[in-house]
Amino acid sequence: MRYADAGVDISVADAAKKRIAAMARGTFRPGVLAPIGAFGSLFQLDRKRWRDPVLVASCDGVGTKLKVASMAGNHSGVGADILNHCVDDILTQGAEPLFFLDYIAMGKLDPQAIEQVIAGMSRAAKQAGCALIGGETAEMPDLYAPGEYDLAGFIVGAVERKKILDPKNVRPGDVLLALASSGLHTNGYSLARKLVFGVERLAPDSYVQEIGGPIGAELLKPHRAYWPLLKAILARGWVTTLAHITGGGVTGNLPRALPKNVQAVIELGSWPVLPIFRYLARVGQIERDELLRTFNLGVGMILVVPAKYAARVQAELKRRREKCYVIGRIEKAKRGNSRVVYSGALPA
């Protein structure tokens, strides 16, 4: 017998990896020392540029959004999703993305799907200035159902020690500014899929009047990366901390960027809730608090900014044609632990 008789075709994998390597080389930045294909990836930090660097690392996955990609036969967006999600995670500590590695596992290798994933990942890497320097493509028969796969990413960035964004510097009176998400990003898909494909029994190409387009395209909108938008603002020291709004929504993620002696007061209705969230809320009859701890509701990143810098941050974002919303403020906590307090109501 041959390995291929057990479901693993080495020749197909080798051909796909060569095409992946070609796309990855287009993302290289100064510091990359080894070509794709070595057992280990090499990256040298420029010590002339960095005085007292701290490395910041993160690992994440795309979750069940991959099932939507498989249903729609469109995999390029999830490649951008995983890279941008990881970029945003290390951004919360002020880190510049340096390099990224991916992990893709399938039951039977689908070269077309893999190339779509890496193509989207490579485009996102170029936009973020992040080098795609290695990874793993695994073919594992019997572990994944036909057409299914898993995708994970690993990122390393750097920040000067004195510029690390630290929650302990948050003070009562700081302003909360929100940057818009593009949609669900990479969280809440288990519930969204149940509502869309289970309760409503729609197909990815089904047109939904409330969102003005096919539901599959809406659900596959890529996760935004905020580093290119915020790097100049962070360099000026105008931001105290950042909260990446992922699984757990604003309720679960904003406290991670706060010390224990403060609370965040959020004014509901101060930002536009995207139509996809209003649609899901209607279909599932989802209560307000459940919405706020499940979906990002149109907020991808929250900036905690000292009041004296708020106008400058808003002006810089406006200059970059990026809308931001004043959604609340920091107050002294009435109880010991940091938390989010909501006032007002979500727009209908």
LOGU-127034 format. One record per residue (C-alpha): residue in three letters; x, y, z; residue number from 1. Coordinates in steps of 0.05 Angstrom, whole numbers, plus 5000, padded with zeros to 4 digits. Layout:
<rs>
+------+------+------+------+-----+
! type !    u !    v !    w ! seq !
+------+------+------+------+-----+
!  ALA !    X !    Y !    Z ! NUM !
...
+------+------+------+------+-----+
</rs>
This chain:
<rs>
+------+------+------+------+-----+
! type !    u !    v !    w ! seq !
+------+------+------+------+-----+
!  MET ! 5000 ! 5000 ! 5000 !   1 !
!  ARG ! 5018 ! 5073 ! 4992 !   2 !
!  TYR ! 5005 ! 5132 ! 5038 !   3 !
!  ALA ! 4954 ! 5157 ! 4987 !   4 !
!  ASP ! 4914 ! 5092 ! 4997 !   5 !
!  ALA ! 4904 ! 5115 ! 5069 !   6 !
!  GLY ! 4878 ! 5182 ! 5045 !   7 !
!  VAL ! 4941 ! 5225 ! 5047 !   8 !
!  ASP ! 4969 ! 5247 ! 4979 !   9 !
!  ILE ! 5039 ! 5275 ! 4990 !  10 !
!  SER ! 5047 ! 5299 ! 4918 !  11 !
!  VAL ! 4984 ! 5341 ! 4921 !  12 !
!  ALA ! 5006 ! 5370 ! 4987 !  13 !
!  ASP ! 5075 ! 5387 ! 4961 !  14 !
!  ALA ! 5046 ! 5423 ! 4900 !  15 !
!  ALA ! 4999 ! 5464 ! 4944 !  16 !
!  LYS ! 5055 ! 5482 ! 4992 !  17 !
!  LYS ! 5098 ! 5509 ! 4935 !  18 !
!  ARG ! 5041 ! 5556 ! 4914 !  19 !
!  ILE ! 5031 ! 5576 ! 4987 !  20 !
!  ALA ! 5104 ! 5593 ! 4994 !  21 !
!  ALA ! 5102 ! 5638 ! 4933 !  22 !
!  MET ! 5044 ! 5678 ! 4963 !  23 !
!  ALA ! 5077 ! 5681 ! 5031 !  24 !
!  ARG ! 5142 ! 5710 ! 5002 !  25 !
!  GLY ! 5102 ! 5770 ! 4979 !  26 !
!  THR ! 5090 ! 5788 ! 5052 !  27 !
!  PHE ! 5162 ! 5787 ! 5076 !  28 !
!  ARG ! 5189 ! 5847 ! 5113 !  29 !
!  PRO ! 5259 ! 5864 ! 5138 !  30 !
!  GLY ! 5277 ! 5814 ! 5192 !  31 !
!  VAL ! 5255 ! 5751 ! 5156 !  32 !
!  LEU ! 5318 ! 5708 ! 5150 !  33 !
!  ALA ! 5294 ! 5641 ! 5122 !  34 !
!  PRO ! 5252 ! 5620 ! 5063 !  35 !
!  ILE ! 5186 ! 5583 ! 5071 !  36 !
!  GLY ! 5197 ! 5508 ! 5079 !  37 !
!  ALA ! 5251 ! 5504 ! 5133 !  38 !
!  PHE ! 5235 ! 5465 ! 5196 !  39 !
!  GLY ! 5236 ! 5530 ! 5235 !  40 !
!  SER ! 5222 ! 5602 ! 5215 !  41 !
!  LEU ! 5274 ! 5656 ! 5229 !  42 !
!  PHE ! 5262 ! 5729 ! 5245 !  43 !
!  GLN ! 5313 ! 5779 ! 5270 !  44 !
!  LEU ! 5289 ! 5840 ! 5310 !  45 !
!  ASP ! 5322 ! 5905 ! 5287 !  46 !
!  ARG ! 5357 ! 5927 ! 5351 !  47 !
!  LYS ! 5375 ! 5994 ! 5319 !  48 !
!  ARG ! 5302 ! 6011 ! 5315 !  49 !
!  TRP ! 5278 ! 5980 ! 5380 !  50 !
!  ARG ! 5310 ! 6005 ! 5445 !  51 !
!  ASP ! 5275 ! 5962 ! 5498 !  52 !
!  PRO ! 5228 ! 5916 ! 5460 !  53 !
!  VAL ! 5177 ! 5869 ! 5491 !  54 !
!  LEU ! 5151 ! 5813 ! 5447 !  55 !
!  VAL ! 5075 ! 5802 ! 5447 !  56 !
!  ALA ! 5046 ! 5737 ! 5422 !  57 !
!  SER ! 4976 ! 5710 ! 5411 !  58 !
!  CYS ! 4942 ! 5649 ! 5382 !  59 !
!  ASP ! 4870 ! 5643 ! 5358 !  60 !
!  GLY ! 4822 ! 5609 ! 5310 !  61 !
!  VAL ! 4765 ! 5628 ! 5265 !  62 !
!  GLY ! 4713 ! 5582 ! 5297 !  63 !
!  THR ! 4650 ! 5559 ! 5262 !  64 !
!  LYS ! 4652 ! 5615 ! 5212 !  65 !
!  LEU ! 4691 ! 5562 ! 5173 !  66 !
!  LYS ! 4626 ! 5524 ! 5164 !  67 !
!  VAL ! 4595 ! 5584 ! 5129 !  68 !
!  ALA ! 4656 ! 5589 ! 5084 !  69 !
!  SER ! 4650 ! 5516 ! 5066 !  70 !
!  MET ! 4575 ! 5522 ! 5052 !  71 !
!  ALA ! 4588 ! 5583 ! 5007 !  72 !
!  GLY ! 4650 ! 5554 ! 4974 !  73 !
!  ASN ! 4686 ! 5619 ! 4990 !  74 !
!  HIS ! 4748 ! 5614 ! 5033 !  75 !
!  SER ! 4789 ! 5677 ! 5020 !  76 !
!  GLY ! 4754 ! 5718 ! 5074 !  77 !
!  VAL ! 4772 ! 5670 ! 5131 !  78 !
!  GLY ! 4845 ! 5676 ! 5114 !  79 !
!  ALA ! 4840 ! 5750 ! 5127 !  80 !
!  ASP ! 4798 ! 5737 ! 5188 !  81 !
!  ILE ! 4850 ! 5697 ! 5226 !  82 !
!  LEU ! 4907 ! 5744 ! 5211 !  83 !
!  ASN ! 4867 ! 5807 ! 5227 !  84 !
!  HIS ! 4839 ! 5778 ! 5291 !  85 !
!  CYS ! 4909 ! 5762 ! 5316 !  86 !
!  VAL ! 4934 ! 5831 ! 5296 !  87 !
!  ASP ! 4879 ! 5863 ! 5336 !  88 !
!  ASP ! 4892 ! 5820 ! 5397 !  89 !
!  ILE ! 4965 ! 5842 ! 5404 !  90 !
!  LEU ! 4945 ! 5913 ! 5385 !  91 !
!  THR ! 4909 ! 5918 ! 5452 !  92 !
!  GLN ! 4978 ! 5921 ! 5485 !  93 !
!  GLY ! 5005 ! 5970 ! 5434 !  94 !
!  ALA ! 5044 ! 5918 ! 5394 !  95 !
!  GLU ! 5064 ! 5924 ! 5321 !  96 !
!  PRO ! 5054 ! 5858 ! 5284 !  97 !
!  LEU ! 5120 ! 5827 ! 5261 !  98 !
!  PHE ! 5107 ! 5756 ! 5236 !  99 !
!  PHE ! 5052 ! 5704 ! 5232 ! 100 !
!  LEU ! 5045 ! 5629 ! 5225 ! 101 !
!  ASP ! 4983 ! 5590 ! 5205 ! 102 !
!  TYR ! 4956 ! 5521 ! 5217 ! 103 !
!  ILE ! 4907 ! 5489 ! 5168 ! 104 !
!  ALA ! 4880 ! 5418 ! 5178 ! 105 !
!  MET ! 4834 ! 5380 ! 5130 ! 106 !
!  GLY ! 4808 ! 5310 ! 5123 ! 107 !
!  LYS ! 4826 ! 5309 ! 5049 ! 108 !
!  LEU ! 4870 ! 5363 ! 5020 ! 109 !
!  ASP ! 4832 ! 5413 ! 4977 ! 110 !
!  PRO ! 4885 ! 5455 ! 4942 ! 111 !
!  GLN ! 4835 ! 5506 ! 4916 ! 112 !
!  ALA ! 4807 ! 5519 ! 4985 ! 113 !
!  ILE ! 4876 ! 5524 ! 5017 ! 114 !
!  GLU ! 4900 ! 5572 ! 4964 ! 115 !
!  GLN ! 4839 ! 5617 ! 4975 ! 116 !
!  VAL ! 4854 ! 5617 ! 5049 ! 117 !
!  ILE ! 4927 ! 5635 ! 5040 ! 118 !
!  ALA ! 4911 ! 5687 ! 4986 ! 119 !
!  GLY ! 4865 ! 5724 ! 5034 ! 120 !
!  MET ! 4915 ! 5716 ! 5091 ! 121 !
!  SER ! 4971 ! 5744 ! 5048 ! 122 !
!  ARG ! 4931 ! 5805 ! 5027 ! 123 !
!  ALA ! 4915 ! 5819 ! 5100 ! 124 !
!  ALA ! 4987 ! 5809 ! 5120 ! 125 !
!  LYS ! 5012 ! 5860 ! 5069 ! 126 !
!  GLN ! 4961 ! 5911 ! 5094 ! 127 !
!  ALA ! 4983 ! 5900 ! 5166 ! 128 !
!  GLY ! 5058 ! 5899 ! 5149 ! 129 !
!  CYS ! 5062 ! 5829 ! 5179 ! 130 !
!  ALA ! 5105 ! 5774 ! 5149 ! 131 !
!  LEU ! 5074 ! 5706 ! 5137 ! 132 !
!  ILE ! 5136 ! 5664 ! 5151 ! 133 !
!  GLY ! 5113 ! 5593 ! 5162 ! 134 !
!  GLY ! 5058 ! 5546 ! 5182 ! 135 !
!  GLU ! 5031 ! 5476 ! 5177 ! 136 !
!  THR ! 4983 ! 5444 ! 5127 ! 137 !
!  ALA ! 4958 ! 5378 ! 5154 ! 138 !
!  GLU ! 4918 ! 5324 ! 5118 ! 139 !
!  MET ! 4882 ! 5280 ! 5169 ! 140 !
!  PRO ! 4832 ! 5230 ! 5141 ! 141 !
!  ASP ! 4776 ! 5207 ! 5187 ! 142 !
!  LEU ! 4787 ! 5266 ! 5235 ! 143 !
!  TYR ! 4749 ! 5318 ! 5193 ! 144 !
!  ALA ! 4685 ! 5308 ! 5154 ! 145 !
!  PRO ! 4689 ! 5318 ! 5078 ! 146 !
!  GLY ! 4694 ! 5392 ! 5061 ! 147 !
!  GLU ! 4710 ! 5413 ! 5132 ! 148 !
!  TYR ! 4775 ! 5441 ! 5159 ! 149 !
!  ASP ! 4804 ! 5479 ! 5217 ! 150 !
!  LEU ! 4845 ! 5543 ! 5215 ! 151 !
!  ALA ! 4888 ! 5574 ! 5269 ! 152 !
!  GLY ! 4939 ! 5629 ! 5272 ! 153 !
!  PHE ! 4999 ! 5649 ! 5314 ! 154 !
!  ILE ! 5026 ! 5720 ! 5315 ! 155 !
!  VAL ! 5086 ! 5754 ! 5346 ! 156 !
!  GLY ! 5092 ! 5830 ! 5352 ! 157 !
!  ALA ! 5134 ! 5879 ! 5390 ! 158 !
!  VAL ! 5124 ! 5942 ! 5431 ! 159 !
!  GLU ! 5172 ! 5987 ! 5469 ! 160 !
!  ARG ! 5167 ! 5971 ! 5543 ! 161 !
!  LYS ! 5149 ! 6043 ! 5561 ! 162 !
!  LYS ! 5093 ! 6044 ! 5509 ! 163 !
!  ILE ! 5057 ! 5981 ! 5531 ! 164 !
!  LEU ! 4983 ! 5997 ! 5540 ! 165 !
!  ASP ! 4968 ! 5981 ! 5612 ! 166 !
!  PRO ! 4898 ! 5981 ! 5644 ! 167 !
!  LYS ! 4927 ! 6008 ! 5710 ! 168 !
!  ASN ! 4934 ! 6076 ! 5675 ! 169 !
!  VAL ! 4859 ! 6083 ! 5663 ! 170 !
!  ARG ! 4827 ! 6139 ! 5704 ! 171 !
!  PRO ! 4755 ! 6162 ! 5719 ! 172 !
!  GLY ! 4737 ! 6214 ! 5666 ! 173 !
!  ASP ! 4770 ! 6177 ! 5609 ! 174 !
!  VAL ! 4729 ! 6176 ! 5545 ! 175 !
!  LEU ! 4707 ! 6113 ! 5508 ! 176 !
!  LEU ! 4712 ! 6117 ! 5432 ! 177 !
!  ALA ! 4687 ! 6060 ! 5388 ! 178 !
!  LEU ! 4711 ! 6039 ! 5320 ! 179 !
!  ALA ! 4661 ! 6003 ! 5275 ! 180 !
!  SER ! 4664 ! 5929 ! 5259 ! 181 !
!  SER ! 4649 ! 5902 ! 5190 ! 182 !
!  GLY ! 4599 ! 5852 ! 5217 ! 183 !
!  LEU ! 4605 ! 5791 ! 5263 ! 184 !
!  HIS ! 4680 ! 5789 ! 5252 ! 185 !
!  THR ! 4698 ! 5719 ! 5279 ! 186 !
!  ASN ! 4650 ! 5710 ! 5338 ! 187 !
!  GLY ! 4578 ! 5689 ! 5351 ! 188 !
!  TYR ! 4574 ! 5643 ! 5291 ! 189 !
!  SER ! 4546 ! 5582 ! 5327 ! 190 !
!  LEU ! 4484 ! 5623 ! 5345 ! 191 !
!  ALA ! 4482 ! 5660 ! 5279 ! 192 !
!  ARG ! 4485 ! 5595 ! 5239 ! 193 !
!  LYS ! 4431 ! 5563 ! 5281 ! 194 !
!  LEU ! 4385 ! 5622 ! 5268 ! 195 !
!  VAL ! 4401 ! 5632 ! 5194 ! 196 !
!  PHE ! 4408 ! 5561 ! 5169 ! 197 !
!  GLY ! 4368 ! 5526 ! 5223 ! 198 !
!  VAL ! 4309 ! 5570 ! 5243 ! 199 !
!  GLU ! 4303 ! 5609 ! 5178 ! 200 !
!  ARG ! 4328 ! 5551 ! 5134 ! 201 !
!  LEU ! 4364 ! 5598 ! 5087 ! 202 !
!  ALA ! 4421 ! 5582 ! 5038 ! 203 !
!  PRO ! 4484 ! 5624 ! 5034 ! 204 !
!  ASP ! 4459 ! 5657 ! 4970 ! 205 !
!  SER ! 4390 ! 5673 ! 4999 ! 206 !
!  TYR ! 4374 ! 5748 ! 4994 ! 207 !
!  VAL ! 4353 ! 5780 ! 5059 ! 208 !
!  GLN ! 4316 ! 5846 ! 5052 ! 209 !
!  GLU ! 4336 ! 5871 ! 5121 ! 210 !
!  ILE ! 4409 ! 5868 ! 5104 ! 211 !
!  GLY ! 4403 ! 5886 ! 5031 ! 212 !
!  GLY ! 4442 ! 5826 ! 5003 ! 213 !
!  PRO ! 4456 ! 5752 ! 5006 ! 214 !
!  ILE ! 4462 ! 5726 ! 5077 ! 215 !
!  GLY ! 4525 ! 5686 ! 5062 ! 216 !
!  ALA ! 4563 ! 5747 ! 5037 ! 217 !
!  GLU ! 4542 ! 5785 ! 5099 ! 218 !
!  LEU ! 4565 ! 5730 ! 5146 ! 219 !
!  LEU ! 4632 ! 5724 ! 5110 ! 220 !
!  LYS ! 4652 ! 5797 ! 5114 ! 221 !
!  PRO ! 4725 ! 5795 ! 5139 ! 222 !
!  HIS ! 4747 ! 5816 ! 5208 ! 223 !
!  ARG ! 4777 ! 5886 ! 5207 ! 224 !
!  ALA ! 4849 ! 5900 ! 5228 ! 225 !
!  TYR ! 4857 ! 5966 ! 5265 ! 226 !
!  TRP ! 4934 ! 5970 ! 5269 ! 227 !
!  PRO ! 4943 ! 6010 ! 5204 ! 228 !
!  LEU ! 4890 ! 6059 ! 5229 ! 229 !
!  LEU ! 4916 ! 6067 ! 5300 ! 230 !
!  LYS ! 4991 ! 6062 ! 5297 ! 231 !
!  ALA ! 5003 ! 6137 ! 5289 ! 232 !
!  ILE ! 4954 ! 6152 ! 5345 ! 233 !
!  LEU ! 4987 ! 6102 ! 5392 ! 234 !
!  ALA ! 5056 ! 6131 ! 5376 ! 235 !
!  ARG ! 5032 ! 6199 ! 5401 ! 236 !
!  GLY ! 5011 ! 6170 ! 5468 ! 237 !
!  TRP ! 4938 ! 6190 ! 5462 ! 238 !
!  VAL ! 4908 ! 6122 ! 5480 ! 239 !
!  THR ! 4910 ! 6091 ! 5550 ! 240 !
!  THR ! 4883 ! 6021 ! 5533 ! 241 !
!  LEU ! 4845 ! 5985 ! 5478 ! 242 !
!  ALA ! 4791 ! 5931 ! 5481 ! 243 !
!  HIS ! 4783 ! 5883 ! 5422 ! 244 !
!  ILE ! 4710 ! 5865 ! 5420 ! 245 !
!  THR ! 4709 ! 5790 ! 5405 ! 246 !
!  GLY ! 4673 ! 5731 ! 5438 ! 247 !
!  GLY ! 4636 ! 5759 ! 5498 ! 248 !
!  GLY ! 4618 ! 5824 ! 5464 ! 249 !
!  VAL ! 4628 ! 5891 ! 5498 ! 250 !
!  THR ! 4604 ! 5862 ! 5564 ! 251 !
!  GLY ! 4659 ! 5810 ! 5567 ! 252 !
!  ASN ! 4717 ! 5845 ! 5533 ! 253 !
!  LEU ! 4718 ! 5918 ! 5557 ! 254 !
!  PRO ! 4732 ! 5899 ! 5630 ! 255 !
!  ARG ! 4796 ! 5864 ! 5606 ! 256 !
!  ALA ! 4823 ! 5933 ! 5589 ! 257 !
!  LEU ! 4805 ! 5964 ! 5656 ! 258 !
!  PRO ! 4833 ! 5963 ! 5727 ! 259 !
!  LYS ! 4789 ! 5937 ! 5783 ! 260 !
!  ASN ! 4772 ! 6004 ! 5813 ! 261 !
!  VAL ! 4733 ! 6033 ! 5754 ! 262 !
!  GLN ! 4671 ! 6018 ! 5714 ! 263 !
!  ALA ! 4653 ! 6034 ! 5641 ! 264 !
!  VAL ! 4587 ! 6069 ! 5630 ! 265 !
!  ILE ! 4562 ! 6055 ! 5560 ! 266 !
!  GLU ! 4508 ! 6097 ! 5527 ! 267 !
!  LEU ! 4467 ! 6049 ! 5484 ! 268 !
!  GLY ! 4444 ! 6082 ! 5420 ! 269 !
!  SER ! 4508 ! 6123 ! 5413 ! 270 !
!  TRP ! 4532 ! 6081 ! 5354 ! 271 !
!  PRO ! 4494 ! 6049 ! 5296 ! 272 !
!  VAL ! 4478 ! 5975 ! 5305 ! 273 !
!  LEU ! 4490 ! 5940 ! 5239 ! 274 !
!  PRO ! 4429 ! 5910 ! 5204 ! 275 !
!  ILE ! 4456 ! 5839 ! 5210 ! 276 !
!  PHE ! 4451 ! 5843 ! 5286 ! 277 !
!  ARG ! 4381 ! 5872 ! 5285 ! 278 !
!  TYR ! 4361 ! 5815 ! 5238 ! 279 !
!  LEU ! 4391 ! 5762 ! 5284 ! 280 !
!  ALA ! 4359 ! 5793 ! 5345 ! 281 !
!  ARG ! 4291 ! 5791 ! 5311 ! 282 !
!  VAL ! 4297 ! 5720 ! 5286 ! 283 !
!  GLY ! 4321 ! 5694 ! 5353 ! 284 !
!  GLN ! 4281 ! 5741 ! 5397 ! 285 !
!  ILE ! 4346 ! 5753 ! 5433 ! 286 !
!  GLU ! 4344 ! 5796 ! 5496 ! 287 !
!  ARG ! 4388 ! 5858 ! 5502 ! 288 !
!  ASP ! 4438 ! 5831 ! 5552 ! 289 !
!  GLU ! 4447 ! 5767 ! 5512 ! 290 !
!  LEU ! 4460 ! 5807 ! 5449 ! 291 !
!  LEU ! 4512 ! 5850 ! 5485 ! 292 !
!  ARG ! 4551 ! 5790 ! 5511 ! 293 !
!  THR ! 4547 ! 5749 ! 5446 ! 294 !
!  PHE ! 4558 ! 5797 ! 5388 ! 295 !
!  ASN ! 4600 ! 5859 ! 5377 ! 296 !
!  LEU ! 4537 ! 5896 ! 5352 ! 297 !
!  GLY ! 4578 ! 5939 ! 5305 ! 298 !
!  VAL ! 4636 ! 5956 ! 5351 ! 299 !
!  GLY ! 4703 ! 5924 ! 5334 ! 300 !
!  MET ! 4751 ! 5962 ! 5379 ! 301 !
!  ILE ! 4741 ! 6009 ! 5439 ! 302 !
!  LEU ! 4793 ! 6062 ! 5455 ! 303 !
!  VAL ! 4801 ! 6086 ! 5526 ! 304 !
!  VAL ! 4826 ! 6158 ! 5518 ! 305 !
!  PRO ! 4842 ! 6212 ! 5569 ! 306 !
!  ALA ! 4791 ! 6268 ! 5560 ! 307 !
!  LYS ! 4845 ! 6318 ! 5541 ! 308 !
!  TYR ! 4864 ! 6276 ! 5481 ! 309 !
!  ALA ! 4795 ! 6255 ! 5457 ! 310 !
!  ALA ! 4785 ! 6312 ! 5408 ! 311 !
!  ARG ! 4855 ! 6299 ! 5378 ! 312 !
!  VAL ! 4840 ! 6225 ! 5368 ! 313 !
!  GLN ! 4773 ! 6241 ! 5336 ! 314 !
!  ALA ! 4805 ! 6292 ! 5289 ! 315 !
!  GLU ! 4860 ! 6243 ! 5268 ! 316 !
!  LEU ! 4809 ! 6189 ! 5254 ! 317 !
!  LYS ! 4766 ! 6237 ! 5215 ! 318 !
!  ARG ! 4827 ! 6257 ! 5174 ! 319 !
!  ARG ! 4835 ! 6183 ! 5157 ! 320 !
!  ARG ! 4761 ! 6181 ! 5138 ! 321 !
!  GLU ! 4745 ! 6134 ! 5195 ! 322 !
!  LYS ! 4682 ! 6144 ! 5236 ! 323 !
!  CYS ! 4687 ! 6137 ! 5311 ! 324 !
!  TYR ! 4633 ! 6143 ! 5363 ! 325 !
!  VAL ! 4635 ! 6170 ! 5434 ! 326 !
!  ILE ! 4600 ! 6113 ! 5469 ! 327 !
!  GLY ! 4613 ! 6126 ! 5543 ! 328 !
!  ARG ! 4661 ! 6143 ! 5598 ! 329 !
!  ILE ! 4701 ! 6114 ! 5656 ! 330 !
!  GLU ! 4675 ! 6125 ! 5726 ! 331 !
!  LYS ! 4699 ! 6103 ! 5795 ! 332 !
!  ALA ! 4671 ! 6033 ! 5809 ! 333 !
!  LYS ! 4615 ! 6028 ! 5859 ! 334 !
!  ARG ! 4636 ! 5957 ! 5872 ! 335 !
!  GLY ! 4705 ! 5924 ! 5874 ! 336 !
!  ASN ! 4712 ! 5894 ! 5805 ! 337 !
!  SER ! 4713 ! 5929 ! 5738 ! 338 !
!  ARG ! 4648 ! 5921 ! 5699 ! 339 !
!  VAL ! 4605 ! 5951 ! 5644 ! 340 !
!  VAL ! 4543 ! 5990 ! 5661 ! 341 !
!  TYR ! 4493 ! 6005 ! 5606 ! 342 !
!  SER ! 4445 ! 6064 ! 5601 ! 343 !
!  GLY ! 4393 ! 6080 ! 5548 ! 344 !
!  ALA ! 4368 ! 6029 ! 5497 ! 345 !
!  LEU ! 4393 ! 5996 ! 5434 ! 346 !
!  PRO ! 4362 ! 6026 ! 5371 ! 347 !
!  ALA ! 4304 ! 5985 ! 5344 ! 348 !
+------+------+------+------+-----+
</rs>
